[in-house]
Amino acid sequence: MTVSPGARPRQWALWRQPPALVAYFLLIDTVAVALTVFFAGRDHVDAHQWKLFGVLVALALVQAELSRALEEARRLITNAPHVNMTTVWCYAAVILLPPSAAGALIIVVYAHLWLRVWRKLGTRPAHRVLFSTAIIVLSAYATAAVTSRAVTSHPADWALPNTAMMLGVGALVYLAVNGALVTAAAALHGKPHHIAIAWADYALEIATLCLGIMTAFMLTLAPYLAVVVMPPLLVLHRAVLVKQLEELAITDRKTGLLNASAWHDVAAAELSRAGRQHSSFGVLMVDLDHFKLVNDTHGHLAGDEVLRAVAGLLTSEIRDYDCAGRFGGEEFAVLIPDAHAEQIVTTAERLRHRVSELEVTAPTGTGDTTITGLSACIGVAVYPTHGTTLERLLLTADSALLTAKTSGRNKVVMITGS
């Protein structure tokens, strides 16, 4: 049998990561293994609990196989943080089983996912699968410390006042521990923005935890009833794929900003609103200076990291109801509603200054490097001063951008007298 390079520990990309991140990965994996061994030696799993374990493993594997095509599609189309539907079975195991059995179920489920989906796609290196498994195992053990106080061995126990509270607190502990461990890893990697999770993702995780509670309750009534969780879980899985496809259609995959078409749609809607309400708004065209030099000097991967950093800067520096998009290459557009010319120029100057302060850690052929000395030109157009159509505003902003570039770069220009 041929062993893929990613399966050989000595060839793992983990060893090329920052030393602090390597140490953190090894620490989390070691703690998870140590606690699993400890609980295995301490816990007594009776025949009924083994039966529940078998049912949960069977359901988890069946669900993974039925949704394998969806899972493959999700992994291929998005780089966004991934919420795993197996939380349903993992949380049910935490509620009903001793920690050692819950940990064993998580290991089996994740091993199956890696063998059947992730290894085939090449989207999850072996060391990341081990780390993810360890995080879920530790989250489960932390949650078990809370849920073990909820008496759920018999159907009648679910009517006790403290059961719902304990299970709710357990779900919060699961989310908190999982989130904290992942956030720490991202911080050590120097890329905390890579794990930014939207509320919709948290809502999905909460939904799977709720389904986990429902599964545990049904298993206490009769194991065969747990199969009723499968259809809504598969529908939820498909709904997430549809949502991600919709987001992909309007999102620039390299930066996470709106793509040019979607930005035009938002700007057209703002133009219509401003016309009805007799308000003004601004359009900024932002172009990085000498970006080709970044690619030529450090490589295209480093250039991509710069683009992502600039996109993150734009998102963090504008208001929630402003809108940033990528027009292609190193050019971005920013829509600033409900603002007059002075406010718009002030915003543009702040963005230009913040770009000049950027320090971007990026990969190169010889290791990570820090890229500094970036700058940008920004062309400004204001509705209705510079035009009453989106095409005219964009032409004016683009003309101002060209003026900034031909007059020394690293400038904000708003053409007067238009």
Secondary structure, DSSP 8 states (H G I E B T S, - for coil): ----GGGSGGG-GGGGS-HHHHHHHHHHHHHHHHHHHHHHHH----HHHHHHHHHHHHHHHHHHHHTHHHHHHHHHH--S----TTHHHHHHHHHHS-HHHHHHHHHHHHHHHIIIIIHHHT-S-HHHHHHHHHHHHHHHHHHHHHHTTS--SSGGGGGSHHHHHHHHHHHHHHHHHHHHHHHHHHHHHT-GGGG---HHHHHHHHHHHHHHHHHHHHHHH-GGGGGGGHHHHHHHHHHHHHHHHHHHHHB-TTTSSB-HHHHHHHHHHHHHHHHHHT--EEEEEEEETTHHHHHHHH-HHHHHHHHHHHHHHHHHHS-TT-EEEEEETTEEEEEE-S--HHHHHHHHHHHHHHHHH--EEEEETTEEEEE----EEEEEEEETTT-SSHHHHHHHHHHHHHHHHHTTSS-EEE-S--
